[in-house]
């Protein structure tokens, strides 16, 4: 897989993480209600992993807390 380097400000990266998360939500919960839509499980998994990575880059402590809450752990 080819790798690229992209230079972004923290604010730009935060916006990109939010937009990607919103798109992922749409693909997971809204699009499946449309006739003929098929979920690509591999793409969804990769998208969730990518959004989590972006969020950790923007706010490592906040992303860790959110992940812990999702797993039922108190910090």
C-alpha positions as CSV (number, residue, x, y, z in Angstrom):
1,X,0.0,0.0,0.0
2,X,1.4,3.4,-1.0
3,X,1.8,5.9,1.8
4,X,1.4,9.7,1.6
5,X,2.4,12.6,3.9
6,X,-0.2,15.3,4.5
7,X,0.4,18.4,6.6
8,X,-2.6,19.7,8.5
9,X,-3.1,22.0,11.4
10,X,-4.7,20.5,14.6
11,X,-7.9,22.4,13.7
12,X,-8.0,21.0,10.2
13,X,-7.4,17.5,11.5
14,X,-10.1,17.9,14.1
15,X,-12.6,19.0,11.4
16,X,-11.5,16.1,9.1
17,X,-12.1,13.6,12.0
18,X,-15.5,15.1,12.7
19,X,-16.5,15.0,9.0
20,X,-15.2,11.4,8.6
21,X,-17.1,10.3,11.7
22,X,-20.3,11.8,10.5
23,X,-19.9,10.1,7.1
24,X,-19.2,6.8,8.8
25,X,-22.4,7.2,10.9
26,X,-24.4,7.8,7.7
27,X,-22.9,4.7,6.0
28,X,-23.6,2.5,9.1
29,X,-27.1,3.7,10.2
30,X,-28.8,5.7,7.4
31,X,-27.7,4.2,4.1
32,X,-28.7,0.6,5.0
33,X,-32.3,1.8,5.0
34,X,-32.1,2.6,1.3
35,X,-33.3,-0.2,-1.1
36,X,-30.4,-2.2,-2.6
37,X,-27.7,-0.8,-0.2
38,X,-25.0,-3.3,0.8
39,X,-22.7,-2.7,3.7
40,X,-19.0,-3.4,3.0
41,X,-17.9,-4.8,6.4
42,X,-14.2,-4.4,5.5
43,X,-14.6,-0.7,4.6
44,X,-16.7,0.0,7.8
45,X,-14.0,-1.6,9.9
46,X,-11.2,0.3,8.2
47,X,-13.3,3.6,8.5
48,X,-13.9,3.1,12.3
49,X,-10.2,2.4,12.8
50,X,-9.2,5.5,10.8
51,X,-11.6,7.8,12.6
52,X,-10.3,6.5,16.0
53,X,-6.7,7.2,14.9
54,X,-7.6,10.7,13.7
55,X,-9.4,11.5,17.0
56,X,-6.4,10.2,19.0
57,X,-4.1,12.5,17.0
58,X,-6.3,15.5,17.8
59,X,-6.9,14.8,21.4
60,X,-5.1,11.7,22.8
61,X,-6.5,12.0,26.3
62,X,-10.1,12.6,25.2
63,X,-10.1,9.8,22.7
64,X,-8.7,7.4,25.3
65,X,-11.4,8.3,27.7
66,X,-14.1,7.9,25.0
67,X,-12.7,4.5,24.1
68,X,-12.6,3.4,27.7
69,X,-16.2,4.5,28.2
70,X,-17.3,2.5,25.2
71,X,-15.6,-0.5,26.7
72,X,-17.2,0.0,30.1
73,X,-14.1,1.2,31.9
74,X,-14.1,4.3,34.2
75,X,-11.2,6.6,34.1
